[in-house]
Amino acid sequence: MGDPLLVLIVLACLAVVVILMLGLGGFAGGGAFNKKNSNKLMRYRIAAQFVAVCLIVLYVFLRQKGG
């Protein structure tokens, strides 16, 4: 894997998946964990998705320029 930006994109997407699975697991289990952390996990997921999408857009932009 010679492209560091591609590695960052993959890591960002994996972070989104991990946060999503934590949120879904907490939601499915319910209880105190869900009440305490559901909003926080949703905010983290949205922030991670924003970073991932920005990195993907940057990757596409740079590849169109031939970089």
PDB file of N, CA, C and O in Angstrom:
ATOM      1  N   MET A   1       0.851  -1.176   0.000  1.00  0.00           N
ATOM      2  CA  MET A   1       0.000   0.000   0.000  1.00  0.00           C
ATOM      3  C   MET A   1       0.895   1.236   0.000  1.00  0.00           C
ATOM      4  O   MET A   1       1.380   1.669   1.045  1.00  0.00           O
ATOM      5  N   GLY A   2       1.099   1.783  -1.164  1.00  0.00           N
ATOM      6  CA  GLY A   2       2.008   2.892  -1.291  1.00  0.00           C
ATOM      7  C   GLY A   2       1.372   4.257  -1.139  1.00  0.00           C
ATOM      8  O   GLY A   2       2.082   5.261  -1.085  1.00  0.00           O
ATOM      9  N   ASP A   3       0.064   4.319  -1.068  1.00  0.00           N
ATOM     10  CA  ASP A   3      -0.610   5.611  -1.009  1.00  0.00           C
ATOM     11  C   ASP A   3      -1.074   5.902   0.419  1.00  0.00           C
ATOM     12  O   ASP A   3      -2.019   5.276   0.899  1.00  0.00           O
ATOM     13  N   PRO A   4      -0.422   6.842   1.101  1.00  0.00           N
ATOM     14  CA  PRO A   4      -0.796   7.119   2.493  1.00  0.00           C
ATOM     15  C   PRO A   4      -2.211   7.695   2.640  1.00  0.00           C
ATOM     16  O   PRO A   4      -2.866   7.458   3.655  1.00  0.00           O
ATOM     17  N   LEU A   5      -2.682   8.436   1.658  1.00  0.00           N
ATOM     18  CA  LEU A   5      -4.033   8.983   1.738  1.00  0.00           C
ATOM     19  C   LEU A   5      -5.073   7.872   1.668  1.00  0.00           C
ATOM     20  O   LEU A   5      -6.100   7.936   2.343  1.00  0.00           O
ATOM     21  N   LEU A   6      -4.810   6.865   0.862  1.00  0.00           N
ATOM     22  CA  LEU A   6      -5.722   5.726   0.778  1.00  0.00           C
ATOM     23  C   LEU A   6      -5.757   4.965   2.105  1.00  0.00           C
ATOM     24  O   LEU A   6      -6.816   4.500   2.528  1.00  0.00           O
ATOM     25  N   VAL A   7      -4.612   4.839   2.752  1.00  0.00           N
ATOM     26  CA  VAL A   7      -4.552   4.187   4.062  1.00  0.00           C
ATOM     27  C   VAL A   7      -5.373   4.974   5.078  1.00  0.00           C
ATOM     28  O   VAL A   7      -6.094   4.384   5.882  1.00  0.00           O
ATOM     29  N   LEU A   8      -5.269   6.304   5.050  1.00  0.00           N
ATOM     30  CA  LEU A   8      -6.062   7.135   5.953  1.00  0.00           C
ATOM     31  C   LEU A   8      -7.555   6.976   5.694  1.00  0.00           C
ATOM     32  O   LEU A   8      -8.350   6.950   6.634  1.00  0.00           O
ATOM     33  N   ILE A   9      -7.935   6.871   4.436  1.00  0.00           N
ATOM     34  CA  ILE A   9      -9.349   6.682   4.087  1.00  0.00           C
ATOM     35  C   ILE A   9      -9.857   5.358   4.646  1.00  0.00           C
ATOM     36  O   ILE A   9     -10.940   5.300   5.228  1.00  0.00           O
ATOM     37  N   VAL A  10      -9.080   4.306   4.471  1.00  0.00           N
ATOM     38  CA  VAL A  10      -9.486   2.995   4.984  1.00  0.00           C
ATOM     39  C   VAL A  10      -9.609   3.031   6.501  1.00  0.00           C
ATOM     40  O   VAL A  10     -10.569   2.495   7.054  1.00  0.00           O
ATOM     41  N   LEU A  11      -8.656   3.650   7.178  1.00  0.00           N
ATOM     42  CA  LEU A  11      -8.711   3.757   8.637  1.00  0.00           C
ATOM     43  C   LEU A  11      -9.921   4.572   9.094  1.00  0.00           C
ATOM     44  O   LEU A  11     -10.572   4.220  10.078  1.00  0.00           O
ATOM     45  N   ALA A  12     -10.219   5.651   8.386  1.00  0.00           N
ATOM     46  CA  ALA A  12     -11.370   6.471   8.737  1.00  0.00           C
ATOM     47  C   ALA A  12     -12.676   5.689   8.553  1.00  0.00           C
ATOM     48  O   ALA A  12     -13.585   5.789   9.376  1.00  0.00           O
ATOM     49  N   CYS A  13     -12.762   4.918   7.479  1.00  0.00           N
ATOM     50  CA  CYS A  13     -13.961   4.104   7.255  1.00  0.00           C
ATOM     51  C   CYS A  13     -14.090   3.008   8.305  1.00  0.00           C
ATOM     52  O   CYS A  13     -15.195   2.709   8.758  1.00  0.00           O
ATOM     53  N   LEU A  14     -12.979   2.416   8.690  1.00  0.00           N
ATOM     54  CA  LEU A  14     -13.020   1.406   9.750  1.00  0.00           C
ATOM     55  C   LEU A  14     -13.447   2.018  11.080  1.00  0.00           C
ATOM     56  O   LEU A  14     -14.177   1.395  11.850  1.00  0.00           O
ATOM     57  N   ALA A  15     -12.992   3.229  11.345  1.00  0.00           N
ATOM     58  CA  ALA A  15     -13.401   3.909  12.573  1.00  0.00           C
ATOM     59  C   ALA A  15     -14.910   4.138  12.581  1.00  0.00           C
ATOM     60  O   ALA A  15     -15.559   3.972  13.614  1.00  0.00           O
ATOM     61  N   VAL A  16     -15.465   4.516  11.435  1.00  0.00           N
ATOM     62  CA  VAL A  16     -16.911   4.712  11.333  1.00  0.00           C
ATOM     63  C   VAL A  16     -17.643   3.403  11.625  1.00  0.00           C
ATOM     64  O   VAL A  16     -18.632   3.390  12.358  1.00  0.00           O
ATOM     65  N   VAL A  17     -17.159   2.313  11.054  1.00  0.00           N
ATOM     66  CA  VAL A  17     -17.809   1.017  11.263  1.00  0.00           C
ATOM     67  C   VAL A  17     -17.736   0.599  12.728  1.00  0.00           C
ATOM     68  O   VAL A  17     -18.720   0.107  13.281  1.00  0.00           O
ATOM     69  N   VAL A  18     -16.577   0.791  13.361  1.00  0.00           N
ATOM     70  CA  VAL A  18     -16.424   0.413  14.768  1.00  0.00           C
ATOM     71  C   VAL A  18     -17.367   1.228  15.650  1.00  0.00           C
ATOM     72  O   VAL A  18     -18.034   0.675  16.524  1.00  0.00           O
ATOM     73  N   ILE A  19     -17.423   2.528  15.426  1.00  0.00           N
ATOM     74  CA  ILE A  19     -18.305   3.382  16.223  1.00  0.00           C
ATOM     75  C   ILE A  19     -19.764   3.012  15.981  1.00  0.00           C
ATOM     76  O   ILE A  19     -20.565   2.991  16.916  1.00  0.00           O
ATOM     77  N   LEU A  20     -20.110   2.723  14.730  1.00  0.00           N
ATOM     78  CA  LEU A  20     -21.477   2.313  14.414  1.00  0.00           C
ATOM     79  C   LEU A  20     -21.838   1.013  15.122  1.00  0.00           C
ATOM     80  O   LEU A  20     -22.932   0.886  15.671  1.00  0.00           O
ATOM     81  N   MET A  21     -20.923   0.049  15.113  1.00  0.00           N
ATOM     82  CA  MET A  21     -21.200  -1.234  15.779  1.00  0.00           C
ATOM     83  C   MET A  21     -21.332  -1.053  17.293  1.00  0.00           C
ATOM     84  O   MET A  21     -22.170  -1.702  17.920  1.00  0.00           O
ATOM     85  N   LEU A  22     -20.524  -0.188  17.876  1.00  0.00           N
ATOM     86  CA  LEU A  22     -20.664   0.096  19.309  1.00  0.00           C
ATOM     87  C   LEU A  22     -22.036   0.700  19.607  1.00  0.00           C
ATOM     88  O   LEU A  22     -22.691   0.329  20.581  1.00  0.00           O
ATOM     89  N   GLY A  23     -22.456   1.627  18.763  1.00  0.00           N
ATOM     90  CA  GLY A  23     -23.755   2.251  18.953  1.00  0.00           C
ATOM     91  C   GLY A  23     -24.901   1.277  18.784  1.00  0.00           C
ATOM     92  O   GLY A  23     -25.853   1.285  19.564  1.00  0.00           O
ATOM     93  N   LEU A  24     -24.811   0.433  17.760  1.00  0.00           N
ATOM     94  CA  LEU A  24     -25.869  -0.556  17.544  1.00  0.00           C
ATOM     95  C   LEU A  24     -25.901  -1.593  18.657  1.00  0.00           C
ATOM     96  O   LEU A  24     -26.972  -2.026  19.083  1.00  0.00           O
ATOM     97  N   GLY A  25     -24.725  -1.988  19.125  1.00  0.00           N
ATOM     98  CA  GLY A  25     -24.667  -2.942  20.229  1.00  0.00           C
ATOM     99  C   GLY A  25     -25.266  -2.366  21.499  1.00  0.00           C
ATOM    100  O   GLY A  25     -25.992  -3.052  22.219  1.00  0.00           O
ATOM    101  N   GLY A  26     -24.962  -1.109  21.771  1.00  0.00           N
ATOM    102  CA  GLY A  26     -25.538  -0.456  22.938  1.00  0.00           C
ATOM    103  C   GLY A  26     -27.036  -0.283  22.818  1.00  0.00           C
ATOM    104  O   GLY A  26     -27.768  -0.425  23.798  1.00  0.00           O
ATOM    105  N   PHE A  27     -27.494   0.027  21.606  1.00  0.00           N
ATOM    106  CA  PHE A  27     -28.923   0.193  21.381  1.00  0.00           C
ATOM    107  C   PHE A  27     -29.653  -1.131  21.544  1.00  0.00           C
ATOM    108  O   PHE A  27     -30.732  -1.188  22.134  1.00  0.00           O
ATOM    109  N   ALA A  28     -29.057  -2.194  21.015  1.00  0.00           N
ATOM    110  CA  ALA A  28     -29.692  -3.511  21.109  1.00  0.00           C
ATOM    111  C   ALA A  28     -29.738  -4.002  22.555  1.00  0.00           C
ATOM    112  O   ALA A  28     -30.711  -4.623  22.983  1.00  0.00           O
ATOM    113  N   GLY A  29     -28.674  -3.715  23.294  1.00  0.00           N
ATOM    114  CA  GLY A  29     -28.633  -4.152  24.681  1.00  0.00           C
ATOM    115  C   GLY A  29     -29.461  -3.287  25.604  1.00  0.00           C
ATOM    116  O   GLY A  29     -29.940  -3.747  26.640  1.00  0.00           O
ATOM    117  N   GLY A  30     -29.627  -2.047  25.228  1.00  0.00           N
ATOM    118  CA  GLY A  30     -30.394  -1.123  26.059  1.00  0.00           C
ATOM    119  C   GLY A  30     -29.707  -0.874  27.385  1.00  0.00           C
ATOM    120  O   GLY A  30     -28.491  -1.032  27.501  1.00  0.00           O
ATOM    121  N   GLY A  31     -30.463  -0.493  28.361  1.00  0.00           N
ATOM    122  CA  GLY A  31     -29.930  -0.323  29.703  1.00  0.00           C
ATOM    123  C   GLY A  31     -29.153   0.959  29.903  1.00  0.00           C
ATOM    124  O   GLY A  31     -29.309   1.930  29.163  1.00  0.00           O
ATOM    125  N   ALA A  32     -28.307   0.938  30.929  1.00  0.00           N
ATOM    126  CA  ALA A  32     -27.581   2.136  31.345  1.00  0.00           C
ATOM    127  C   ALA A  32     -26.553   2.580  30.321  1.00  0.00           C
ATOM    128  O   ALA A  32     -26.366   3.779  30.114  1.00  0.00           O
ATOM    129  N   PHE A  33     -25.878   1.622  29.669  1.00  0.00           N
ATOM    130  CA  PHE A  33     -24.871   1.999  28.673  1.00  0.00           C
ATOM    131  C   PHE A  33     -25.503   2.797  27.550  1.00  0.00           C
ATOM    132  O   PHE A  33     -24.955   3.814  27.127  1.00  0.00           O
ATOM    133  N   ASN A  34     -26.646   2.348  27.064  1.00  0.00           N
ATOM    134  CA  ASN A  34     -27.322   3.046  25.974  1.00  0.00           C
ATOM    135  C   ASN A  34     -27.754   4.442  26.404  1.00  0.00           C
ATOM    136  O   ASN A  34     -27.573   5.401  25.654  1.00  0.00           O
ATOM    137  N   LYS A  35     -28.315   4.569  27.588  1.00  0.00           N
ATOM    138  CA  LYS A  35     -28.762   5.879  28.061  1.00  0.00           C
ATOM    139  C   LYS A  35     -27.597   6.843  28.233  1.00  0.00           C
ATOM    140  O   LYS A  35     -27.718   8.037  27.963  1.00  0.00           O
ATOM    141  N   LYS A  36     -26.475   6.309  28.685  1.00  0.00           N
ATOM    142  CA  LYS A  36     -25.325   7.171  28.974  1.00  0.00           C
ATOM    143  C   LYS A  36     -24.549   7.556  27.722  1.00  0.00           C
ATOM    144  O   LYS A  36     -24.037   8.673  27.645  1.00  0.00           O
ATOM    145  N   ASN A  37     -24.447   6.664  26.738  1.00  0.00           N
ATOM    146  CA  ASN A  37     -23.508   6.864  25.634  1.00  0.00           C
ATOM    147  C   ASN A  37     -24.117   6.985  24.245  1.00  0.00           C
ATOM    148  O   ASN A  37     -23.374   7.204  23.288  1.00  0.00           O
ATOM    149  N   SER A  38     -25.410   6.857  24.086  1.00  0.00           N
ATOM    150  CA  SER A  38     -25.977   6.822  22.739  1.00  0.00           C
ATOM    151  C   SER A  38     -25.745   8.127  21.974  1.00  0.00           C
ATOM    152  O   SER A  38     -25.338   8.092  20.813  1.00  0.00           O
ATOM    153  N   ASN A  39     -25.995   9.258  22.598  1.00  0.00           N
ATOM    154  CA  ASN A  39     -25.791  10.540  21.905  1.00  0.00           C
ATOM    155  C   ASN A  39     -24.321  10.803  21.621  1.00  0.00           C
ATOM    156  O   ASN A  39     -23.965  11.328  20.566  1.00  0.00           O
ATOM    157  N   LYS A  40     -23.480  10.436  22.564  1.00  0.00           N
ATOM    158  CA  LYS A  40     -22.041  10.645  22.381  1.00  0.00           C
ATOM    159  C   LYS A  40     -21.517   9.805  21.207  1.00  0.00           C
ATOM    160  O   LYS A  40     -20.745  10.293  20.382  1.00  0.00           O
ATOM    161  N   LEU A  41     -21.942   8.548  21.144  1.00  0.00           N
ATOM    162  CA  LEU A  41     -21.508   7.684  20.053  1.00  0.00           C
ATOM    163  C   LEU A  41     -22.031   8.187  18.711  1.00  0.00           C
ATOM    164  O   LEU A  41     -21.331   8.105  17.702  1.00  0.00           O
ATOM    165  N   MET A  42     -23.254   8.704  18.695  1.00  0.00           N
ATOM    166  CA  MET A  42     -23.798   9.241  17.449  1.00  0.00           C
ATOM    167  C   MET A  42     -22.985  10.450  16.989  1.00  0.00           C
ATOM    168  O   MET A  42     -22.706  10.591  15.798  1.00  0.00           O
ATOM    169  N   ARG A  43     -22.611  11.310  17.910  1.00  0.00           N
ATOM    170  CA  ARG A  43     -21.792  12.473  17.547  1.00  0.00           C
ATOM    171  C   ARG A  43     -20.425  12.050  17.031  1.00  0.00           C
ATOM    172  O   ARG A  43     -19.923  12.611  16.057  1.00  0.00           O
ATOM    173  N   TYR A  44     -19.820  11.056  17.688  1.00  0.00           N
ATOM    174  CA  TYR A  44     -18.521  10.551  17.223  1.00  0.00           C
ATOM    175  C   TYR A  44     -18.636   9.949  15.829  1.00  0.00           C
ATOM    176  O   TYR A  44     -17.755  10.136  14.990  1.00  0.00           O
ATOM    177  N   ARG A  45     -19.728   9.222  15.585  1.00  0.00           N
ATOM    178  CA  ARG A  45     -19.913   8.605  14.273  1.00  0.00           C
ATOM    179  C   ARG A  45     -20.077   9.660  13.192  1.00  0.00           C
ATOM    180  O   ARG A  45     -19.509   9.535  12.107  1.00  0.00           O
ATOM    181  N   ILE A  46     -20.844  10.688  13.482  1.00  0.00           N
ATOM    182  CA  ILE A  46     -21.054  11.741  12.495  1.00  0.00           C
ATOM    183  C   ILE A  46     -19.740  12.463  12.200  1.00  0.00           C
ATOM    184  O   ILE A  46     -19.448  12.774  11.045  1.00  0.00           O
ATOM    185  N   ALA A  47     -18.950  12.730  13.236  1.00  0.00           N
ATOM    186  CA  ALA A  47     -17.650  13.369  13.035  1.00  0.00           C
ATOM    187  C   ALA A  47     -16.718  12.469  12.230  1.00  0.00           C
ATOM    188  O   ALA A  47     -16.013  12.947  11.341  1.00  0.00           O
ATOM    189  N   ALA A  48     -16.708  11.181  12.528  1.00  0.00           N
ATOM    190  CA  ALA A  48     -15.853  10.247  11.794  1.00  0.00           C
ATOM    191  C   ALA A  48     -16.298  10.134  10.338  1.00  0.00           C
ATOM    192  O   ALA A  48     -15.462  10.042   9.439  1.00  0.00           O
ATOM    193  N   GLN A  49     -17.603  10.141  10.103  1.00  0.00           N
ATOM    194  CA  GLN A  49     -18.106  10.103   8.734  1.00  0.00           C
ATOM    195  C   GLN A  49     -17.710  11.372   7.978  1.00  0.00           C
ATOM    196  O   GLN A  49     -17.351  11.310   6.803  1.00  0.00           O
ATOM    197  N   PHE A  50     -17.776  12.504   8.642  1.00  0.00           N
ATOM    198  CA  PHE A  50     -17.383  13.761   8.005  1.00  0.00           C
ATOM    199  C   PHE A  50     -15.919  13.710   7.576  1.00  0.00           C
ATOM    200  O   PHE A  50     -15.576  14.101   6.461  1.00  0.00           O
ATOM    201  N   VAL A  51     -15.066  13.227   8.466  1.00  0.00           N
ATOM    202  CA  VAL A  51     -13.637  13.114   8.151  1.00  0.00           C
ATOM    203  C   VAL A  51     -13.435  12.141   6.991  1.00  0.00           C
ATOM    204  O   VAL A  51     -12.663  12.424   6.075  1.00  0.00           O
ATOM    205  N   ALA A  52     -14.118  11.006   7.024  1.00  0.00           N
ATOM    206  CA  ALA A  52     -13.968  10.013   5.962  1.00  0.00           C
ATOM    207  C   ALA A  52     -14.421  10.574   4.612  1.00  0.00           C
ATOM    208  O   ALA A  52     -13.742  10.387   3.602  1.00  0.00           O
ATOM    209  N   VAL A  53     -15.545  11.249   4.594  1.00  0.00           N
ATOM    210  CA  VAL A  53     -16.045  11.814   3.334  1.00  0.00           C
ATOM    211  C   VAL A  53     -15.105  12.901   2.823  1.00  0.00           C
ATOM    212  O   VAL A  53     -14.840  12.970   1.623  1.00  0.00           O
ATOM    213  N   CYS A  54     -14.604  13.740   3.705  1.00  0.00           N
ATOM    214  CA  CYS A  54     -13.649  14.777   3.284  1.00  0.00           C
ATOM    215  C   CYS A  54     -12.384  14.161   2.700  1.00  0.00           C
ATOM    216  O   CYS A  54     -11.865  14.647   1.695  1.00  0.00           O
ATOM    217  N   LEU A  55     -11.889  13.103   3.317  1.00  0.00           N
ATOM    218  CA  LEU A  55     -10.701  12.424   2.793  1.00  0.00           C
ATOM    219  C   LEU A  55     -10.973  11.793   1.433  1.00  0.00           C
ATOM    220  O   LEU A  55     -10.114  11.828   0.552  1.00  0.00           O
ATOM    221  N   ILE A  56     -12.159  11.218   1.254  1.00  0.00           N
ATOM    222  CA  ILE A  56     -12.508  10.621  -0.032  1.00  0.00           C
ATOM    223  C   ILE A  56     -12.602  11.688  -1.113  1.00  0.00           C
ATOM    224  O   ILE A  56     -12.108  11.501  -2.225  1.00  0.00           O
ATOM    225  N   VAL A  57     -13.236  12.808  -0.782  1.00  0.00           N
ATOM    226  CA  VAL A  57     -13.341  13.906  -1.755  1.00  0.00           C
ATOM    227  C   VAL A  57     -11.955  14.448  -2.104  1.00  0.00           C
ATOM    228  O   VAL A  57     -11.672  14.727  -3.269  1.00  0.00           O
ATOM    229  N   LEU A  58     -11.099  14.594  -1.105  1.00  0.00           N
ATOM    230  CA  LEU A  58      -9.726  15.043  -1.355  1.00  0.00           C
ATOM    231  C   LEU A  58      -8.983  14.055  -2.247  1.00  0.00           C
ATOM    232  O   LEU A  58      -8.268  14.466  -3.160  1.00  0.00           O
ATOM    233  N   TYR A  59      -9.142  12.769  -1.996  1.00  0.00           N
ATOM    234  CA  TYR A  59      -8.496  11.735  -2.804  1.00  0.00           C
ATOM    235  C   TYR A  59      -8.938  11.832  -4.261  1.00  0.00           C
ATOM    236  O   TYR A  59      -8.111  11.797  -5.172  1.00  0.00           O
ATOM    237  N   VAL A  60     -10.244  11.953  -4.473  1.00  0.00           N
ATOM    238  CA  VAL A  60     -10.766  12.051  -5.839  1.00  0.00           C
ATOM    239  C   VAL A  60     -10.265  13.323  -6.505  1.00  0.00           C
ATOM    240  O   VAL A  60      -9.878  13.300  -7.673  1.00  0.00           O
ATOM    241  N   PHE A  61     -10.267  14.430  -5.774  1.00  0.00           N
ATOM    242  CA  PHE A  61      -9.791  15.700  -6.326  1.00  0.00           C
ATOM    243  C   PHE A  61      -8.326  15.605  -6.741  1.00  0.00           C
ATOM    244  O   PHE A  61      -7.949  16.048  -7.826  1.00  0.00           O
ATOM    245  N   LEU A  62      -7.510  15.026  -5.876  1.00  0.00           N
ATOM    246  CA  LEU A  62      -6.077  14.923  -6.182  1.00  0.00           C
ATOM    247  C   LEU A  62      -5.825  13.962  -7.343  1.00  0.00           C
ATOM    248  O   LEU A  62      -4.907  14.183  -8.133  1.00  0.00           O
ATOM    249  N   ARG A  63      -6.617  12.910  -7.457  1.00  0.00           N
ATOM    250  CA  ARG A  63      -6.419  11.954  -8.541  1.00  0.00           C
ATOM    251  C   ARG A  63      -6.852  12.536  -9.883  1.00  0.00           C
ATOM    252  O   ARG A  63      -6.288  12.183 -10.919  1.00  0.00           O
ATOM    253  N   GLN A  64      -7.836  13.414  -9.877  1.00  0.00           N
ATOM    254  CA  GLN A  64      -8.247  14.062 -11.121  1.00  0.00           C
ATOM    255  C   GLN A  64      -7.185  15.034 -11.608  1.00  0.00           C
ATOM    256  O   GLN A  64      -7.028  15.246 -12.810  1.00  0.00           O
ATOM    257  N   LYS A  65      -6.457  15.622 -10.662  1.00  0.00           N
ATOM    258  CA  LYS A  65      -5.392  16.557 -11.027  1.00  0.00           C
ATOM    259  C   LYS A  65      -4.124  15.832 -11.468  1.00  0.00           C
ATOM    260  O   LYS A  65      -3.179  16.456 -11.950  1.00  0.00           O
ATOM    261  N   GLY A  66      -4.109  14.502 -11.299  1.00  0.00           N
ATOM    262  CA  GLY A  66      -2.946  13.736 -11.713  1.00  0.00           C
ATOM    263  C   GLY A  66      -1.892  13.611 -10.641  1.00  0.00           C
ATOM    264  O   GLY A  66      -0.743  13.286 -10.942  1.00  0.00           O
ATOM    265  N   GLY A  67      -2.260  13.866  -9.372  1.00  0.00           N
ATOM    266  CA  GLY A  67      -1.279  13.829  -8.288  1.00  0.00           C
ATOM    267  C   GLY A  67      -1.130  12.530  -7.607  1.00  0.00           C
ATOM    268  O   GLY A  67      -0.327  12.407  -6.682  1.00  0.00           O
TER     269      GLY A  67
END
